[in-house]
Amino acid sequence: MSTRRPRYRYIAFRVEGPRAFSPDEVLEALRGLPARPHLVGFNGRLGLARCIHVRKDETIAALRSIERVAGESVRTVTLGTSGTIRRATSKYLDDRATQSARASRKEPL
């Protein structure tokens, strides 16, 4: 009898707030979410959360619903979703990727 391992999705997100937060502070904010995402990594502003594929939309909604981290008001923006950590990091969290995403959103003069 074979059992299937879960298919994970990795959701890149950005926390916009008055200061950079520690991974422990963000982990505490994630702990209360109903989707129960797993924090893979966080560097002060950008993070990566893991969830199972059937709860991807629920996890994205839960991440966007975070209003406070460490008692301070924040806004959480999801940057994108991928099936691997490597692709999520290179596509959404690399310095070059975030720079080009910002440049593409600017309106022409």
C-alpha positions as CSV (number, residue, x, y, z in Angstrom):
1,M,0.0,0.0,0.0
2,S,1.5,3.3,-1.0
3,T,1.0,6.6,0.6
4,R,1.4,9.9,-1.2
5,R,3.5,12.6,0.2
6,P,1.9,16.0,0.4
7,R,2.5,18.5,-2.5
8,Y,3.7,21.7,-1.1
9,R,3.4,25.2,-2.4
10,Y,5.8,28.0,-1.4
11,I,4.3,31.5,-1.1
12,A,6.6,34.5,-1.1
13,F,5.4,37.5,0.8
14,R,6.5,40.9,2.0
15,V,5.7,42.5,5.4
16,E,5.3,46.3,5.1
17,G,5.6,48.0,8.4
18,P,7.5,50.7,10.4
19,R,10.6,48.5,10.9
20,A,12.1,45.1,10.0
21,F,10.8,42.2,12.0
22,S,12.6,39.1,13.3
23,P,11.6,35.7,12.1
24,D,10.3,34.9,15.6
25,E,8.0,37.8,15.5
26,V,6.5,36.8,12.2
27,L,6.3,33.2,13.3
28,E,4.2,34.3,16.2
29,A,1.8,36.1,13.9
30,L,1.6,33.1,11.6
31,R,0.8,30.8,14.6
32,G,-2.7,32.0,15.0
33,L,-3.7,31.6,11.4
34,P,-6.3,28.9,10.5
35,A,-4.4,27.8,7.4
36,R,-1.4,26.9,9.6
37,P,1.4,27.9,7.1
38,H,5.0,26.9,7.9
39,L,7.6,29.7,7.8
40,V,10.5,28.5,5.7
41,G,12.5,31.7,5.8
42,F,12.3,35.4,6.7
43,N,14.9,38.2,6.4
44,G,13.3,41.2,8.0
45,R,10.9,42.2,5.2
46,L,10.6,39.3,2.8
47,G,9.5,35.8,3.7
48,L,8.6,32.4,2.4
49,A,5.8,30.3,3.7
50,R,5.0,26.6,2.9
51,C,1.5,25.1,2.7
52,I,-0.1,22.0,1.1
53,H,-1.4,22.6,-2.4
54,V,-5.1,22.2,-1.5
55,R,-4.8,25.0,1.1
56,K,-2.9,27.5,-1.1
57,D,-5.8,30.0,-1.6
58,E,-6.7,29.8,2.1
59,T,-3.1,30.4,3.1
60,I,-2.8,33.4,0.8
61,A,-5.9,34.9,2.2
62,A,-4.6,34.2,5.8
63,L,-1.3,35.9,5.0
64,R,-3.0,38.9,3.6
65,S,-5.2,39.1,6.7
66,I,-2.2,39.7,9.1
67,E,-2.6,43.2,10.5
68,R,-0.2,43.2,13.4
69,V,3.2,41.8,14.0
70,A,4.8,42.3,17.4
71,G,2.1,44.8,18.3
72,E,2.8,47.0,15.3
73,S,0.5,47.7,12.5
74,V,1.6,46.0,9.2
75,R,0.4,45.2,5.7
76,T,1.3,41.8,4.2
77,V,1.6,41.5,0.4
78,T,1.9,38.2,-1.3
79,L,4.4,38.2,-4.1
80,G,3.8,34.9,-5.8
81,T,3.5,31.1,-5.5
82,S,5.8,28.3,-6.6
83,G,6.2,24.6,-6.3
84,T,9.8,24.7,-5.2
85,I,11.8,26.8,-2.8
86,R,14.5,27.4,-5.4
87,R,12.0,28.8,-8.0
88,A,10.1,30.9,-5.4
89,T,13.4,32.4,-4.2
90,S,14.8,33.2,-7.6
91,K,11.5,34.5,-9.0
92,Y,10.1,36.5,-6.1
93,L,12.8,37.1,-3.4
94,D,16.0,37.7,-5.2
95,D,17.2,41.3,-5.3
96,R,17.1,41.4,-9.1
97,A,13.6,40.0,-9.2
98,T,12.2,42.5,-6.7
99,Q,13.9,45.4,-8.6
100,S,12.5,44.3,-11.9
101,A,9.0,43.8,-10.5
102,R,9.1,47.3,-9.1
103,A,10.3,48.7,-12.4
104,S,7.6,47.0,-14.4
105,R,4.9,48.5,-12.2
106,K,6.0,52.1,-12.7
107,E,3.9,54.0,-15.1
108,P,5.5,55.5,-18.2
109,L,6.0,59.2,-18.3
